[in-house]
């Protein structure tokens, strides 16, 4: 399989203190995330992390310790989740805003279609843009807890590709606000990521072939790159990429990987995603002599997975941190992605 020809990369430098004079449509004093560079091949894999906003004030200090620990390995970007039906709308925006103000990180804000009208989504996007965000992960989203089936808002969007299209519409409108913005409209100053599903989308009952068709639609709507849902064998990811390329998908597809050290978290992830955890991995973790031995077993399994996808041509890795840095850093060290090769 040929590796993707391009990788997403965000500028390392940040335009701290950028004002509305430098960025039309952005309030004076807003901190602005660096514009994404045009996609191009790098000489190293990209590295990124997912965070979720603190669930309560007591969780914030530990989260920020994780942010600082992971910032030290210079990730290309970090993504910030957004709860079903906008449950964490304000805390997500506040967290992203603080990342922009106080760190060197380039945040990607998650967006979903769940329980939200088109006008409400537009307002949310405008709020993020006013905070200085220039990158989004466009998701259909899962139904809220207790609701079995996904239902679109009566005045909302039904698919992630429609959300990508809305982002591009907002971008064109803002960039076309003055003649000086015409060039910016052509270079697409927003970076838009989408999801991909190596094992098919269990939430919708979709097969991998259906997900490839969906990924192609997202690309046609204006997506720049994709990040996958969790998987546990390199072949699942490589098979998705091969099928996607055969179908005409050319955007980079970054594998999303969870550290494999915590069996309880793995089982919870299985419950949430519908992606089964390999029985042999759970057995190995369960038979370990103690927690340290289980951590070593899970780290080795994670390293093998990371190396498998990178050897197969993956453009980088995106780690689902669950707001914890220890397992992520051990995984990166084992895979030699902790700074020694970056």
C-alpha positions in Angstrom: 0.0 0.0 0.0 1.3 3.4 -0.9 1.5 5.8 2.0 -0.6 8.9 1.9 1.1 11.6 -0.1 0.3 14.4 2.3 0.1 15.0 6.1 -1.7 17.6 8.1 0.7 20.0 9.9 0.0 23.1 11.9 2.5 25.9 12.3 4.7 25.6 15.4 4.6 29.3 15.9 1.5 31.0 17.2 0.4 34.5 16.4 0.1 35.5 20.1 -1.9 38.7 20.6 -3.0 38.8 17.0 -5.6 41.5 16.6 -8.5 42.3 14.3 -6.1 44.3 12.2 -4.2 41.2 11.4 -7.2 38.8 11.2 -10.3 40.5 10.0 -13.4 39.2 11.8 -11.4 38.4 15.0 -11.9 40.7 18.0 -8.9 42.8 19.0 -6.7 41.0 21.5 -8.0 37.5 20.6 -5.3 34.9 20.5 -5.3 33.1 17.1 -4.2 29.6 16.4 -1.6 29.4 13.6 -3.2 28.8 10.2 -2.7 25.3 9.0 0.1 24.9 6.4 -0.9 23.6 3.0 -0.8 19.8 3.3 2.6 18.4 2.3 4.8 15.5 3.1 6.9 15.8 6.2 10.1 13.9 7.1 8.5 12.5 10.2 5.2 11.2 11.5 2.7 13.7 12.9 1.8 13.4 16.5 -1.4 14.6 18.2 -3.5 14.0 21.3 -7.2 14.1 22.3 -8.3 15.8 25.5 -11.8 16.3 26.9 -12.6 19.3 29.0 -12.5 18.9 32.8 -15.7 17.3 34.1 -15.6 19.5 37.2 -13.3 22.1 38.8 -11.5 19.3 40.9 -10.4 17.6 37.7 -8.8 20.7 36.1 -5.4 20.6 37.9 -4.7 17.0 36.9 -5.8 17.8 33.3 -3.4 20.8 33.1 -0.6 18.7 34.4 -1.3 16.3 31.5 -1.4 19.2 29.1 2.0 20.4 30.2 3.6 16.9 30.2 2.3 16.3 26.6 3.1 19.8 25.4 6.7 18.9 26.1 6.8 16.4 23.2 5.7 19.1 20.7 2.6 17.6 19.2 1.4 18.9 15.9 -2.1 19.5 17.3 -4.5 18.5 20.0 -8.2 17.9 19.7 -10.8 18.9 22.3 -14.0 16.9 22.6 -17.5 18.3 22.6 -20.2 16.4 24.5 -23.4 15.0 23.0 -26.1 17.7 22.6 -23.5 20.4 23.5 -23.3 19.2 27.1 -19.7 20.6 27.4 -20.1 23.6 25.1 -19.0 26.2 27.5 -16.3 24.1 29.2 -15.0 23.0 25.8 -14.7 26.6 24.6 -13.1 27.8 27.9 -10.6 24.9 27.7 -9.7 25.7 24.1 -9.4 29.4 24.9 -7.0 28.6 27.7 -4.9 26.3 25.5 -4.6 29.2 23.0 -3.7 31.7 25.7 -1.3 29.7 27.9 0.3 27.0 25.7 2.1 26.5 22.4 -0.5 23.9 21.4 -2.7 24.2 18.3 -6.2 23.0 19.3 -8.7 21.4 17.0 -12.3 22.0 18.3 -14.7 19.1 18.0 -18.2 19.9 16.6 -21.3 17.7 16.4 -24.7 17.8 14.8 -26.5 16.3 17.7 -29.5 18.2 19.1 -28.4 21.5 17.5 -29.9 23.6 14.7 -27.9 24.9 11.8 -28.1 28.4 13.3 -26.9 27.2 16.7 -24.0 25.4 15.1 -23.1 28.6 13.2 -23.1 30.5 16.4 -20.9 27.9 18.1 -18.4 28.1 15.2 -18.4 31.8 15.3 -17.7 31.7 19.0 -14.7 29.4 18.4 -13.5 31.6 15.6 -13.7 34.6 17.8 -11.6 32.8 20.4 -8.9 32.3 17.7 -9.6 28.7 16.7 -8.9 27.8 13.0 -9.2 24.0 13.0 -12.3 21.8 13.6 -13.1 18.1 13.8 -16.6 17.7 12.2 -18.6 14.8 13.6 -22.2 13.7 13.3 -22.0 12.8 16.9 -23.6 10.1 19.0 -27.1 10.3 20.6 -27.2 11.4 24.2 -27.2 8.9 26.9 -30.5 7.1 27.2 -31.5 7.8 23.6 -31.2 4.7 21.5 -31.5 6.2 18.0 -29.8 9.2 16.5 -32.2 11.9 15.5 -31.3 15.1 13.6 -32.6 18.4 15.0 -35.6 19.6 12.9 -33.6 22.5 11.7 -30.2 20.8 12.0 -27.7 18.8 9.9 -27.9 15.0 9.4 -24.4 14.1 8.4 -20.8 15.0 9.1 -20.3 15.9 5.5 -23.1 18.5 5.8 -21.3 19.9 8.8 -18.1 20.2 6.8 -20.0 22.0 4.1 -21.4 24.4 6.7 -17.9 25.1 8.0 -16.7 25.9 4.4 -19.8 28.2 3.9 -18.9 30.1 7.1 -15.3 30.3 6.1 -16.2 31.7 2.6 -18.5 34.3 4.2 -16.0 35.5 6.7 -13.1 35.5 4.2 -15.2 37.3 1.6 -16.2 40.1 4.0 -13.8 42.4 2.3 -11.9 42.5 -1.0 -8.6 41.9 0.9 -10.0 38.6 2.0 -10.4 37.2 -1.5 -7.0 35.5 -1.5 -7.6 34.0 1.9 -10.8 32.5 0.7 -8.9 30.6 -2.0 -6.3 29.2 0.4 -9.0 27.9 2.8 -7.7 29.3 6.1 -9.7 26.8 8.1 -8.5 23.2 8.6 -11.3 20.7 8.8 -10.8 17.1 10.0 -13.4 14.3 10.0 -13.7 10.8 11.5 -13.1 7.4 9.8 -14.0 4.0 11.1 -11.6 1.0 10.4 -14.1 -1.5 11.6 -17.2 0.3 10.3 -19.3 2.6 12.3 -20.9 0.5 15.0 -23.0 3.4 16.2 -24.9 3.5 12.8 -24.5 -0.2 12.0 -22.5 0.8 9.0 -19.9 -1.4 7.2 -16.5 -0.4 6.3 -17.5 0.0 2.7 -20.3 2.4 3.8 -17.8 4.3 5.9 -15.5 4.6 2.9 -18.4 6.1 0.9 -19.1 8.5 3.7 -15.4 9.4 3.9 -15.4 10.2 0.2 -18.5 12.5 0.7 -16.7 14.3 3.5 -13.7 14.8 1.3 -15.9 16.2 -1.5 -17.5 18.5 1.1 -14.1 20.0 1.9 -12.4 17.8 4.6 -8.7 18.2 4.8 -7.8 15.0 6.7 -9.4 12.2 8.8 -8.7 10.7 12.2 -9.8 7.1 12.8 -11.8 5.6 15.7 -10.0 3.2 17.9 -8.9 -0.2 16.5 -6.6 -2.9 17.9 -4.8 -4.4 14.9 -2.8 -2.6 12.2 -4.6 -4.6 9.5 -7.9 -2.9 10.3 -6.4 0.5 9.7 -4.3 -0.5 6.6 -7.4 -2.2 5.1 -9.4 0.9 5.5 -6.8 3.0 3.9 -6.4 0.6 1.0 -10.2 0.6 0.3 -10.4 4.4 0.7 -7.6 5.0 -1.8 -9.2 2.6 -4.2 -12.5 4.6 -3.9 -10.8 7.9 -4.6 -10.1 9.2 -1.1 -6.8 11.1 -1.2 -6.9 13.0 2.1 -4.5 11.8 4.9 -6.0 9.2 7.3 -4.4 9.4 10.7 -4.8 6.3 12.9 -6.4 7.0 16.3 -4.9 4.8 19.0 -5.7 4.3 22.7 -3.0 3.3 25.2 -3.6 -0.4 25.9 -2.6 -0.5 29.6 -6.0 -0.2 31.4 -8.4 -3.1 30.9 -11.3 -1.2 32.6 -10.9 1.7 30.2 -10.6 -0.7 27.2 -13.8 -2.4 28.1 -15.5 1.0 28.6 -14.2 2.1 25.2 -15.6 -1.2 23.7 -19.0 -0.3 25.2 -18.9 3.2 23.8 -17.6 2.4 20.3 -18.8 -1.1 19.7 -15.2 -2.1 18.7 -14.3 -5.3 20.5 -11.1 -5.5 22.5 -9.1 -8.6 21.6 -9.6 -11.4 24.1 -5.9 -12.3 24.2 -5.0 -8.7 25.1 -7.5 -8.7 28.0 -6.3 -12.1 29.1 -2.7 -10.9 29.1 -3.5 -7.8 31.1 -5.6 -9.8 33.6 -3.0 -12.5 34.2 -0.2 -10.0 35.0 1.4 -10.3 38.4 0.6 -6.7 39.3 -0.3 -3.3 37.9 3.2 -2.5 36.8 3.4 -5.7 34.9 0.1 -5.1 33.2 1.3 -1.6 32.3 4.4 -3.1 30.6 2.3 -5.6 28.7 -0.1 -3.0 27.5 2.7 -0.6 26.5 4.4 -3.3 24.5 1.1 -4.1 22.7 0.6 -0.4 22.0 4.1 0.0 20.7 3.6 -2.9 18.3 0.3 -1.3 17.1 1.9 2.1 16.5 4.9 0.6 14.7 2.6 -1.6 12.6 0.6 1.4 11.2 3.6 3.6 10.7 5.5 0.8 8.9 2.4 0.4 6.7 2.5 4.1 5.7 0.4 5.9 8.3 1.2 9.6 8.2 1.2 9.9 12.0 -0.6 8.9 15.2 -3.4 10.5 17.2 -3.5 9.3 20.8 -6.7 9.2 22.8 -5.3 10.2 26.2 -8.3 10.1 28.4 -6.7 13.1 30.0 -3.8 11.0 31.4 -0.2 11.4 30.3 1.7 8.5 31.8 0.6 5.7 29.5 0.7 8.0 26.5 4.3 9.1 27.2 5.4 5.5 27.8 3.9 4.5 24.5 5.6 7.3 22.7 8.9 6.4 24.3 8.6 2.8 23.3 7.7 3.8 19.7 10.5 6.4 19.7 8.0 9.3 19.1 8.7 11.1 22.3 11.1 13.7 20.8 14.1 11.6 19.9 12.8 11.4 16.3 10.8 14.6 16.2 
